[in-house]
Amino acid sequence: MSSRGEPRCFPADEAASRRRIRRYAVPRWMIERATERRLAGDWRGACAAANVDVTFDLSEVADHCGDLVATALEDDLRHFAPDLLRWHLPRVLGGRTTLATDTTVVLARYRPKATGEGPRATPYLHITTSAMVDGPQRIALRFRTVKDERAAGVFGRTTQDWRSARHLWDARHAGELRERCGGGTRRPPFLHADATLLGTDDLPSADPGDGDLAARAEWATLLHQRGETQAAFAAAGLELDLTPPPTSGWYRADPERLVSGLALNHTRLEPEIRRQMAEGVADRFLIAVHWRTYLLLEPMDTGGLLVRAVDRDDVKDEAFLAEALWRRLPDLDLMRVGGVAAEHLHPLVREALFPALRVPQGPAGPPGPTPPAHVRVRCRGEWHEVSFRPGGLLGMPHSDEEQQRERAMRAFGGAVAGCFAVEQTWTSGKGRLPKALRAQRHELFLRAGHGDTPGVLELLDAGVDPRVRDASGRTLLHVLNLLDHETLLPRLLAEGLDLEARDLRERTPLFVAVNDLGSKALVEALVAAGARLDVIDQSELSLAQLVRRYKRSDLEFLRARVREEHPDVGAEWWDEWMDEQEQYYADEFADPDDEEELPS
């Protein structure tokens, strides 16, 4: 354990990130709405509630793939829990909380019809995540046929194969989670059946054998966290070869250091590999531990697995094991360090891990927004209370005359302190805020970042000052690409927010909407509200150049208007560079492959 009480292999920044994921990424209202629609048989409504965009027409599946596939797909969709899927999806982490970008998660594969496209055309249900870390956290649900599975990237590093992990997205299988995370018949590892943490005396001090699955998982994990890497693998019946792989480059891997930093679920590795083999996925699998070094897991004839480090160039055609199948369940790690309570877990997760637990009646799931705080600030040798007051303004115990005098002093370059410094930081993003206000600002922008429009509205209704800027200088107008702009834009404009406000990268809200995958409707709304079209950012790119850069065909109307009204705006060198790049790719890839397949 670390000095902060967090287990090794679960660093502080990841622990903090995952706490925020559990609270903000899948808010309680999303779980409630998605569950209500799913139980009512409205799978499309459940997807809409969980910010999942359905990209296919179910009525066309039978014609394309046959009645058997259409029936099986429809049955899966009736039990699809998009909120549960979002709960378990891989994240960027490293201090971030957003979804891992450009990731494909394969949910199900179906038996194709015998005629037509042939035996290699395989229908898949899968999801894809956004290409941008700070882009909208919407998920695309897709259904396509693939003619060449490996060429389509089904088993590649950016693809998570969840076909054998229905407990992560299918409500019918959610109860399997306790077993799949290494738990026993009554409890998961490190916790009692009532969700209380095991004491030190309750944890195994020696190999407990195979009779208690939870204790066996605990023993392997404890050894791993003590730095006894070889012993941890041996306790799970695994053979670990820590010989550095040969490489011709400058990089030399340290397999023991890389392996010791993984939050491995040791006792589940062999069962998951055997399950994949039984389903014909592959005979051996990879885990990416470094951009250059992978772990190769190979079943042995005598039982167990051989785990060894390999160079990526030596295993180009091997399948990757999905992260959810090799790592410890983050929810349990968080419960060990007090980062989440059982009643704040997703209800399907809580019921699977603690089936005997009785929770109080009422809302279940992550807690709602934190009400605005009253903060004490040292001002002119006294303690003053700063708080949000009706109308969303930051209230201070100073007369109007005092406030006018301080603002005049600030306008002439004078320094401000105390209450006035807090107000200035709140509305500029520059400077230090008291801890409570800093947490309030952080929660507001985190909820915005995860598309939690109801949560943002609840905070504004509670009195949070909408003039706030984050440390990047963004206003709430800058994050409308992540939220329901139809609800928020009129309210923010009525509150006096500036359409031409610049963040630290000199971007206006319209610029961010174009750059960060904002919808066409949002761009049209900002233009209709009077947003300027002749703006550039710190790189001197114009709106027209952004549309070209990201190939946003939906915004060609904006590009045409900017070029007509402001032809001299933007960096001239950039257009010349883009002309060269487009010509190069046109020559290099003259015959593109139009075959429909999963994105890699």
N, C-alpha and C positions, 0 to 999 in steps of 0.2 A: 504493500500500500504506500501511496505517496504521503508526504507530510500533510497534505490537505485532506487526507482520508479517501482519495480517489484511487481506484485500482490502477496499477501499472498497465500499460497497453490501452488505457482509456484516458488520454491526456486531458489536461484542464480545458483547453480550448475546444476539444471535441465534446467533452461533457457539457460545457456551457452551450455549445451549439445545439446539441441534442435536447437539452432542456427547453430551449426556445422553439425547436421544431415541435416538440410535443404540445407546447402551449399555443403556438400561433399558426403552424402550417395546416393543421386540420382542426379548425375551431369547432366548438360545441354545436353551434347552429348548423354547420355543414353536416356533421354526423347525424343530427336529428332530422334534418330535411331529407338527406339522402336515404336514411333508414326508412322514414315514413313512405317515401315514394317506392322504394324497393319492395317493402312489405305489401304495398298496394298493387304490385305488379307492373309499375311504371318504371322500367329500367332506363328509359331515356330521361325521365324526370330526375331519377337518382343521379345520372351522369351530369345533368345540368346543375344540380345542387352542389356537386363536388368539383365544379369547374373542369369537367371532362367534355371535350368536343367530339361528337360521333361523326366520323368521316365517311361512312358507308350507308347504303340503303339496304335494309334487311330484306326488302321485297325482291331485290335483284340477286340475292345469294343462291336461291334455288335454281334459277336459270343458269347461273354460272358454274355452280359446284354440285348441284343435285339436291334432291329433297332430304336425303339423310344428313348431309352437312348442314343444311338450313335448319333442320329440326334440332340437331345437337347444338348449334350456335345459339338458337333462340332459347333453349333450355339453360345454357350457361349464362346468357344475358339476364335472364329472370333472377338469377342468384348472384349476379355480379354486384359486389359491394365496392363502388369506386372510392368511397371515403376510407375504407380499410386498405385498399391499394395505395392511396396517397399516403397513408400513415406509414407504410412499410417501404416506400420507394427510396432508393439510394439518394444521398445528398452530397453537396459539394463539400461541406464542413470546412475545417481549417479556419474557424471563426465565422463561417457563413452558415446559412440555414436553408438555402434554396435547393431545388432539385438538381441532381446531376444532369449536366447538359448533354444534348445530342445522344441520348440513351434510348435504346429500344428494349422493351421488356416483353418477351414472348409469353403469352398467357396460355394459349391452347393451340394444338394442332389437330386437324380433322382429317378423316379418311376421305380422300378425293374420289370423284366418280371415276369409273373404270375407262370411260371413253373421253374423247375431246382432247384435252391438253396432254394426256398421257400419264403414266404412273409417277413421273417425277414432279408433276404440278401439285404442290401441297398447299392447302388453305391454312392460314394462320390468323388467329386473333392476337393482336399485340397493341402496345401503346408506345408512343414516342414523347419525349420531353422537349422543352424549348431549347433553341440553340444558344440562348444568352443567359448568363448567370443572373443578371438583374432584369431579365425580361419577364413578361407575364408568366405566372406559374400555372398556366393551363396545360392540360394533358390531352393528347389526341388519341382517341380509340380507333384503331384501324383493323380492317379485314382484307387481306390480299392473298393471292396465290403466288407461290415461289417455285420457280423451275429448278434452280440450283441453290440448295440451302446454304452451302459454304460460301459460294460466291456472293450470296445475298447478305452475308454477315450474321446469319442466325446464331452462330456459335462464337462470334468474334468478341473482342475485349469490350466493345461498347454495347454489347447485347447481354442482357440478363435473361437467362432461360428459366422461367418460372412454371414451365409445364408440369413439373412434379412438385410444385409449391403452391397448390391451390389454397392452402390455408392462409395465404397472404392476400387473396382477392376474392375467393369464392365463399359466400356465407355458409354453405353446406359443409365446408371443411375447416372453418375457422377454429373449431374445437381441437384440432390436431396440433395447435401451436405449442402446447406444453411439452408434448413428446418431442416435437421437432427442434425444440430449443435445448434439449438435454434433460428435461424433467422426468420425474417418475409418475406413478399412478395418482399421487395425492398432492404433489407440490413441485414447483420449479426449483432450479438450483439457487442456493443462498437465501431462500425465503421459506417461511412456514406456510401452511395451507391458508392461514388467515392473513397473509401478506405482510406479516411482521418479519423483520430481519433476523436471521440466525445469529446467535451470539458466538463468540470465539470458541467457547466450550462445545458448541453444537456442531462445529465444522470438523471434518475428518482430519486426524493427525497422522494417519497412515492409509495405505491403499485399502479402500472399503470393499473391494471385489466387485463382481458384476451384479450382486443382488439388489443394490440400491442405485438406480440410474442417476438420480439427482446428486447423491453423495459422490459418485464416481466422477461426474462432471465437475463438481466442486474441487475434488482432489487434483484433477488435471489442471484446472484453472489456477489454483493456489500455487502449484509447482511452477507454472508458467510465469506467474506474477512475482515469484521469488527469484526469477532468473535461472531456474533449473529447467532449461528448455528441453534437453534430451529426456529428462525424467518425465516431464509432462507428456511428451509424445508416447513414451513407453507405457505410461499409466493408461493411455487410451488404446494400447495395442498397435501403435504406429512405429515404424522404423524411420528415423530421421537421419539423413546424410547431409552434413553441413560443409561438405567439401566445396570450396568456391568453384564455380563453373569456369572453364577455360574461355578466354576471350582474346581477340586480336587487337582490341582498342586500348585506350588508356584507362578505362574504368575497371576497377577490381572490386568485386562484390564482397560484402561481409555477411554471409547468409545468417549467421547466428544473431547479429544485430537486427537484420531485417525481420527475421521470424519472431524475435522476442517482442517486436513492436506491434504485432498483429493481435487483434482481439479474437483469437481463434476459439471455436467451439470444438475442442479436440475430439470428444467422444461421439460427435455427430458426423465427422468427416467420412469414416468408412461406410456407415449406413447410407449416407446421401450419395456417395459414389456408387455403391452397389445398386441403389435405386435407379440411378441414371443409366447404369449399364444394362439393367433388366429392361429398361424402356428403349434400348437401342440407340441412345444418344451418342455415346463414345466409350472407349475402353480405358482412357486415362484423361486427366483434366489438369488445367493450369489455374493458379492463383497469382495475380499480378501483385508483386510486393515492391516493385521499383520499375522505373521506365525501361530499365535494361534487364532486370532479373525477375524471373518467375519461379514459382514453386510448381514442380510436376508431381502429381499424385498418381501412383500406379498400384493397383491391387496386386497383392502377392498370392501365389497359388496356395500357400500355407495359411492364408488368412491375414488380415490386417492390410496396411498400406505402406508402401515405400514412398517417402516424401523427400525430394532432393531439389536443390537449386539448379536452375538451368539458365543459359543465356537465351534471350528472346529469339535470336537468329537461328537457334537450333530446333525450335518447336513452332514453326510458323503455321502448321496445319492442325494444331491441337485445339480442342474445345476448352473454353473457360468455364469454371464452376461459378455459378451466381453467388454474389456476395452474401445474400440472405441464407445460403446453404452452408457457408463455412465460418461465418462470424457469430460471436455471441449475440444474443438478442439485446439490442440497445436498451429496451425498456427495463430489463433486469439489471443491467449495469447501472442505469440511472437510479433505480430503486435502492441499490446497494449504497449509493452515495447521497441519498436523500434528495435527488433531483426531481423526482416525480412520485406522487402518491398513487396507490392502487385505484382510488376513486376517480383519478384524473386520466387514467388510461382510456383508450378507445374501448367502449363497452364489450365488443367482441373479443378484444385482446384480454381484458380483465376476466371475462367469463371463462376463457380458455385456460388462463394461467391459474386462476383461483376459483374453481367452480363451486366451492363450498362457502365462498365469501358472501356475506350479506351486506350490501351497501344501503345507506339510508335512501328513502324515497326522494325523488327529485331529479333535477338535471344530472346527467352523467356525461363524463368526458372532461376535456381540458377546461380550466376556469375561464370565465369571461374577462372583459377588460377591467383594469384596475381603476377605480375612481380617482379623479384628480386629487393631488395631495396638497396639504398646507405645509409650507416650508419656512423655516426660520433662517433669516439672513442677517449677518453682521453688517450693520449700516450706521456709520457715523458714531461708532462706539456703543451702539445699542443693538438689541436683537429685535428685528422686525419680522412680521409674518407676511409672506408673499403667497398668494393663492389665486386660483381662477375664480372669477366672479361672473354673474349672469351676463351673457353677451359674448363670452369667450375671451375677455381681456384679462391680462395679468394684473391683478389687483395689488396695490401697495399702500401702506399707511402714510402717504404723502399728499399734500394738497395739490390742486391743479396748478397753482402758481409755482410750486417747487418742481413739479414735473416739467412745466414749460421752461423753467430756468435751466434745468439739467439738459433738456433736449437742445436748447440754444447753445449751451456750452459744448455739447457733443458736436453740433453742426460746425462750430468754429475750431474743431480739433482738440477740444479739451478732454481730459480723462474723466471717466465716470466710475463710480464704485458703488458697492452695496446693492440696494434694491434696483437701482438704475442700470448697473452692470448686468444684473440677472435679466432684466427686460431686454437689454441690447443683445445679449447672447441668444436669448430665446428667438428673437426675430431676425438675427443675422447668421446664426450658426457658428460664430467666431467667439472663442472664449470658453470659460468654464461655467458650468451650471451646478447648483447644489445636487447632491446625489438623487434625491427624490424626483426633481424635475428632469434630470438626465434620464432616469429610468422611465418617466412618463413619455418623454420624447422618443426614446428607444422603442417603447412598446407601440406607440402610434405608427412609426415608420416600419416596424417589423410586421404589424398587421397589414399595412398597406402593401408591403413587399410580397406578402402571401395572398393578396387578392381578397382580404377580409373586409369587404365594404361595410357589412353590418357592424363589425367591431370598430371601424373608424368612425362611423356615424354615431355609435353609442358613446364614444369618447368625446366627440364634438358636442353631442347633446348634453353630456355631463359637464360641459363648460371648458374643455380644453381649448386654449387659444389657437385658432386655425392659422395664425400668422407665423407659426413656428417654422424654423429651418433646421435641417439636420447638419451634421458636421461637414457634409459635402456641399452645403449651401442650397440644397433642394427644398423647395416648398411643396405643399400638398398638390399644387398644380403640376409639379414635375413628375409625380408618381401616378397620375391619372391613367397612364397606359396599363397599370396593374390593377385598376379598380373599375367599378361601374361609373363611368363618367357622366352618364345621363342623370344620375342622382346627385353626384358630388359637384360637377362643374358649375351649375347655376348657384348652388349654395356658396361655393368658394368665391365666385365672382361677386355675389351679393355681400360677402364679408370684406370685400375690398382687396383681395389678393391680386397681384400684378401679373398680367399675362406676359410681360416682358422681363420678369425677374430672371436673373442669371445665376446659375450655380457656379461652383468653383472651376468648372471647365467651360465657362462662358456659354452655357447652353440654356435656351429658353424652354418653357414647357412644350411648345410646338416642336422645337428641335429634338427634344427627348422623345416625344411621341413618334416622330419619324424614325429616329435612330434606334430606339429600343422596342421595336415591334408593336407600337401602338396601333389600334385598329383604324381602318379608314374612317369609320364613323367618328372616332375621337378627333382625328386630324381635321375633318370637315367641321366639327363643332368648334374647335379652337380657331380655325380660320374665320368661321361665321361670327365668332365672338370678337374678332378684330385683331387677332395675333398678327404681328408683322411677318412678312415673307422674305425680307431682305437681310435676315440674320445669318451670322456665321459663328462657329465655335472657335476655341483657341487654336485649332488646326487650320482655321480659315476655310473650312468646308461649308458650302451652302446647302440649303434644303434640296435643291435640284441635284446636287452631287450626292447627297445621302440616298435619294431615291434610286439613283443609278448604281451606287455602291452596293446596296443591299438587294438590287433587282426587285424592287417593290412595284410590280406592275399595277397593283391596286391604287398606287399614288401617282400614276402618270399625269393625272390632271394637275396635281400640285407642281410637278416638275415643269410641265408646259407653261403654267402660269408664272412661275418664278423666272424661267428663261425669257418669257415675253416681257415681263414688267421690270425685271432686274437682271439684265443680261451680263452685267459686269461684276456681279457678286460671286465670290468664291475664288479658290486658288486655281490659276490658269495651269500651273504645272501638273495639278492632279488630273485634269481632264486629259492632258497629253499622255500621262502615265497610264490611265485607264484605257485609252485607245490602243496603246501598245500591248497591254495585257489581254484585252479582248481579241486582238488580232492573233496573238500567240496561241491562245487556247482554240481559236477557230481553226488555225492551221494544224495544231497538234491533235485535236480530236474532231476530225472532219466527219466521222461516221459514228455518232453517239449511239449507245445501246438503249433502245426504248423499252426493253423488257421490263415488265412490272414485277417488282420484288421489294423485299423489306429493305429499309434504309440501313446502311452499315454504320 
